[in-house]
């Protein structure tokens, strides 16, 4: 079953930042790693990834550099900046609040659990 693209749209930047938290990557590598880490749930396309990368770089959440691949081809690598790490922490906290809110609604809310 495919995921609603709207669900992915709001979390794409956070997922990219999280991937780069573990080290510098180039675009195709990010697409593959996102797919691997999500057990193939997230299949991000280049047309989705690169606008996210360019926006994050423009806002100084990422920096980039060129490096030669073993094949001799130049690749553009992206690196998380200090500002990007701060944004990732904010996005993760925001996601945790959102996730908990959805869970509360799905489970009937705090009242249904006798917590309110």
Secondary structure, DSSP 4 states (H G I P E B T S, - for coil): -PPPHHHHHTTHHHHHHHHHHTS-EEHHHHHHHHHHHTTTS----HHHHHHHHHHHHHTTSEEEEEEE-TTS-EEEEEEE-HHHHHHHHHHHHHHHHHHHHHHHHHTTHHHHTT--
